[in-house]
Amino acid sequence: MQSEHSDKQTDSGMMYTGDKAKKILAEILANEKDGLYPLYYGDTGYYGEANDQYFVAFDNTTGDCWVEEFATEERAIHWIKNG
């Protein structure tokens, strides 16, 4: 089960979690412009899928919006924090 992390400010922007992160990632990807993702520039986030069987994390700190899947919530958070 996904733990209850709240959205929080990081050095580069906001880190979103849960349904809010899922919605924001969809908005970011839908608004791609010439290979860049200007919405939510500097922000990161993650959310669980398939009853938390895996986690989707995104990193838009550079405006390139990297997206990865992880087996655990801890690995998703580690990737966001450490690249």
C-alpha positions in Angstrom: 0.0 0.0 0.0 1.3 3.4 -0.9 2.3 5.3 2.2 0.7 8.6 2.9 3.4 11.1 1.7 2.2 14.6 1.3 3.2 16.9 -1.5 6.3 18.9 -0.5 8.6 21.6 -1.6 12.1 20.4 -2.7 15.2 22.4 -3.7 14.1 22.4 -7.3 10.3 22.4 -7.1 7.5 20.4 -5.8 7.4 16.6 -5.3 3.8 15.3 -5.8 2.4 11.9 -4.7 -0.6 9.7 -5.4 -3.5 10.7 -7.6 -2.2 14.3 -7.8 1.1 13.1 -9.2 -0.7 11.0 -11.8 -2.8 13.9 -12.9 0.2 16.3 -13.1 2.3 13.8 -15.1 -0.6 13.4 -17.6 -0.8 17.2 -17.9 3.0 17.5 -18.4 3.0 14.9 -21.2 0.0 16.3 -22.9 1.6 19.7 -23.1 4.9 18.7 -24.7 6.4 21.4 -26.9 9.3 20.6 -29.2 10.7 17.9 -26.9 10.3 20.0 -23.8 7.8 19.8 -21.0 7.2 23.4 -19.7 4.3 22.6 -17.3 5.5 21.9 -13.8 9.1 22.7 -14.7 11.3 21.7 -11.8 8.8 19.3 -10.2 8.9 15.6 -9.5 6.4 13.0 -8.3 5.4 9.4 -8.1 2.3 7.2 -7.7 1.3 3.6 -7.4 -0.3 1.5 -10.2 -2.2 -1.8 -10.1 -2.9 -1.6 -6.4 0.7 -0.5 -5.8 2.3 -3.5 -7.6 4.6 -1.0 -9.2 5.3 2.7 -9.0 5.6 5.4 -11.7 8.0 8.2 -11.0 8.7 11.4 -13.0 11.4 14.0 -12.8 10.8 17.3 -14.6 13.6 19.2 -12.9 15.2 20.0 -16.2 12.1 20.3 -18.3 12.9 17.0 -20.1 10.4 15.0 -18.0 12.0 11.6 -17.4 9.6 8.8 -16.4 10.5 5.4 -14.9 8.7 2.5 -13.3 9.9 0.9 -10.1 9.0 -2.3 -8.1 8.8 -0.4 -4.8 7.8 3.0 -3.5 11.2 3.3 -1.8 13.1 2.8 -5.1 10.8 5.5 -6.8 11.6 8.0 -4.0 15.3 7.1 -4.1 15.4 7.7 -7.9 13.6 11.1 -7.5 16.0 12.2 -4.8 19.2 10.8 -6.2 18.7 10.5 -10.0 
